[in-house]
């Protein structure tokens, strides 16, 4: 993860999405990590997005190649986000996911009888010790769309051992691509001069 990172907004400017509840991007100004998993007919993927205090986004995604339940996928994604945060030397962190079950289990509020989940719970508790302060919060899928998109992308990519995927840059355009392709008029008149003259006839 080298190079410069630009602040990234996760909502497209032409789309409006309504949801009930507080907007976590506005109510918390510290380090936070969003995580999610996705499974479809092409495979299973996980994604995590670490957001700094200044709004910089650091993303990571992984394709899983072993059999796992939907809950296991979410735990894998959570661990991916925690490891990313540790690698970035984050000390205080808010962990955000859209699976209510995982959040309550990690906080010890709900018990689990699933033996496949026990190792995940133990490992997350060990990772939590690496932070001076760590909190967990459940949000809706709408507020977790960036991590979900990364997970979905990873699940669908047919990735072989010999392939290497460079980081995927994500930018925003505030105007259509052709707007920057208007050629400069040599006669000194604005580009719409001829159109204006034609309409005036």
C-alpha positions as CSV (number, residue, x, y, z in Angstrom):
1,X,0.0,0.0,0.0
2,X,2.5,2.6,-1.1
3,X,1.9,6.0,-2.7
4,X,-0.4,8.8,-1.9
5,X,-4.0,8.3,-1.1
6,X,-6.7,10.9,-1.8
7,X,-9.9,11.2,0.3
8,X,-12.7,9.2,-1.2
9,X,-16.4,9.6,-0.8
10,X,-18.3,6.3,-1.1
11,X,-21.6,7.7,-2.4
12,X,-22.0,8.6,-6.1
13,X,-23.1,12.2,-6.6
14,X,-26.1,11.4,-8.7
15,X,-27.6,8.9,-6.3
16,X,-29.6,9.6,-3.1
17,X,-30.0,6.8,-0.6
18,X,-32.2,7.1,2.5
19,X,-31.7,5.1,5.6
20,X,-32.9,5.2,9.2
21,X,-30.2,5.8,11.9
22,X,-27.2,7.9,12.5
23,X,-24.6,8.5,9.8
24,X,-21.4,7.0,11.2
25,X,-19.3,9.0,8.7
26,X,-20.5,12.2,10.4
27,X,-20.7,11.2,14.0
28,X,-17.2,9.7,14.4
29,X,-14.1,11.5,13.4
30,X,-11.5,8.9,14.5
31,X,-10.0,5.9,12.7
32,X,-12.7,3.4,11.7
33,X,-12.7,0.2,9.6
34,X,-15.7,-1.1,7.6
35,X,-15.7,-4.8,6.7
36,X,-18.0,-7.2,4.8
37,X,-18.2,-10.5,3.0
38,X,-19.9,-11.6,-0.2
39,X,-20.8,-15.1,-1.6
40,X,-22.2,-15.8,-5.0
41,X,-22.1,-18.6,-7.7
42,X,-18.6,-17.5,-8.7
43,X,-17.0,-17.6,-5.3
44,X,-16.5,-15.9,-1.9
45,X,-14.8,-12.6,-1.2
46,X,-14.1,-10.3,1.7
47,X,-13.3,-6.6,1.8
48,X,-12.3,-4.0,4.4
49,X,-11.9,-0.2,4.2
50,X,-9.9,1.6,6.8
51,X,-10.7,5.3,7.1
52,X,-8.3,7.7,8.8
53,X,-9.1,10.7,10.9
54,X,-8.6,13.0,7.9
55,X,-10.9,10.9,5.6
56,X,-8.3,9.0,3.7
57,X,-9.4,5.5,2.6
58,X,-7.2,2.4,2.6
59,X,-8.9,-0.6,1.1
60,X,-8.1,-4.3,0.9
61,X,-10.0,-7.3,-0.5
62,X,-9.4,-11.1,-0.7
63,X,-10.9,-14.1,-2.4
64,X,-11.5,-17.1,-0.2
65,X,-10.7,-20.5,-1.6
66,X,-12.0,-22.7,1.1
67,X,-15.5,-23.9,2.2
68,X,-17.1,-21.6,4.8
69,X,-20.5,-20.5,6.0
70,X,-21.9,-17.0,5.6
71,X,-21.0,-16.2,9.2
72,X,-17.4,-17.5,8.8
73,X,-17.1,-15.2,5.8
74,X,-18.1,-12.2,7.9
75,X,-15.5,-13.1,10.6
76,X,-12.8,-13.5,7.9
77,X,-13.7,-10.0,6.7
78,X,-13.6,-8.6,10.2
79,X,-10.1,-10.1,10.8
80,X,-8.9,-8.7,7.5
81,X,-9.9,-5.2,8.6
82,X,-8.3,-5.6,12.1
83,X,-5.0,-6.8,10.5
84,X,-5.1,-3.8,8.1
85,X,-5.5,-1.5,11.0
86,X,-2.7,-3.1,12.9
87,X,-0.4,-2.8,9.9
88,X,-1.2,0.9,9.8
89,X,-0.3,1.2,13.5
90,X,-3.8,2.4,14.5
91,X,-4.2,2.5,18.2
92,X,-7.9,3.6,18.6
93,X,-10.4,2.1,16.3
94,X,-14.1,1.8,15.6
95,X,-15.0,-1.5,13.8
96,X,-18.1,-1.3,11.7
97,X,-20.0,-4.2,10.1
98,X,-23.5,-5.0,8.9
99,X,-23.9,-8.4,10.6
100,X,-25.6,-7.9,13.9
101,X,-24.8,-11.4,15.0
102,X,-21.0,-11.0,14.7
103,X,-21.0,-7.7,16.6
104,X,-23.0,-9.0,19.5
105,X,-20.9,-12.2,19.7
106,X,-17.6,-10.3,19.7
107,X,-18.9,-8.0,22.4
108,X,-19.9,-11.1,24.5
109,X,-23.6,-10.1,24.5
110,X,-24.7,-13.2,22.5
111,X,-23.4,-16.7,22.9
112,X,-22.6,-19.1,20.1
113,X,-22.9,-22.8,19.9
114,X,-21.3,-23.0,16.5
115,X,-17.9,-24.7,17.0
116,X,-16.6,-23.3,13.7
117,X,-17.0,-19.7,15.1
118,X,-15.1,-20.3,18.4
119,X,-11.6,-20.0,16.8
120,X,-12.6,-16.8,15.1
121,X,-13.9,-15.3,18.3
122,X,-10.7,-16.2,20.1
123,X,-8.5,-14.8,17.4
124,X,-10.4,-11.5,17.2
125,X,-10.1,-11.2,21.0
126,X,-6.3,-11.6,20.6
127,X,-6.2,-9.0,17.9
128,X,-8.2,-6.6,20.0
129,X,-5.4,-6.6,22.6
130,X,-3.2,-4.8,20.0
131,X,-5.3,-1.6,20.4
132,X,-5.5,0.8,23.2
133,X,-9.1,1.4,22.5
134,X,-11.5,-0.6,20.2
135,X,-15.2,-0.4,19.7
136,X,-17.6,-2.4,17.5
137,X,-20.8,-1.0,15.9
138,X,-23.5,-2.5,13.7
139,X,-24.7,-0.5,10.7
140,X,-27.1,-1.2,7.8
141,X,-25.8,-2.5,4.5
142,X,-26.4,0.9,2.9
143,X,-23.8,2.4,5.2
144,X,-21.4,-0.4,4.5
145,X,-21.5,-0.3,0.7
146,X,-17.8,0.3,0.0
147,X,-16.6,-2.8,1.9
148,X,-19.5,-4.8,0.4
149,X,-18.5,-3.7,-3.2
150,X,-14.9,-4.8,-2.6
151,X,-16.0,-8.1,-1.2
152,X,-18.3,-8.7,-4.2
153,X,-15.6,-7.8,-6.7
154,X,-13.1,-10.2,-5.1
155,X,-15.7,-13.0,-5.0
156,X,-16.3,-12.7,-8.8
157,X,-12.7,-12.4,-10.0
158,X,-11.3,-15.7,-11.3
159,X,-7.8,-15.3,-9.8
160,X,-5.1,-17.9,-10.7
161,X,-1.8,-18.4,-8.9
162,X,0.1,-16.6,-11.6
163,X,-2.0,-13.5,-11.8
164,X,-1.2,-10.3,-9.9
165,X,-3.7,-7.6,-9.6
166,X,-2.4,-4.1,-9.1
167,X,-4.3,-1.7,-6.7
168,X,-7.5,-0.5,-8.4
169,X,-7.7,3.3,-8.3
170,X,-11.2,4.8,-7.7
171,X,-11.8,8.4,-8.7
172,X,-14.8,10.7,-9.2
173,X,-15.8,12.7,-12.3
174,X,-17.8,15.8,-11.8
175,X,-18.7,16.2,-15.5
176,X,-19.0,14.0,-18.6
177,X,-15.8,12.9,-20.2
178,X,-16.4,14.8,-23.4
179,X,-16.4,18.2,-21.6
180,X,-12.6,18.3,-21.6
181,X,-12.4,17.4,-25.3
182,X,-13.8,20.7,-26.7
183,X,-11.1,22.2,-29.0
184,X,-10.0,25.8,-28.6
185,X,-11.4,28.1,-31.2
186,X,-8.7,29.7,-33.4
187,X,-10.8,32.8,-34.2
188,X,-10.9,33.9,-30.5
189,X,-14.7,33.3,-30.2
190,X,-16.2,30.9,-27.6
191,X,-17.0,27.4,-28.8
192,X,-20.7,28.1,-28.9
193,X,-20.3,31.2,-31.2
194,X,-21.2,29.4,-34.4
195,X,-24.3,27.8,-32.8
196,X,-25.5,31.1,-31.5
197,X,-25.1,32.7,-34.9
198,X,-27.0,29.8,-36.6
199,X,-29.9,30.1,-34.1
200,X,-30.1,33.9,-34.6
201,X,-30.8,33.5,-38.3
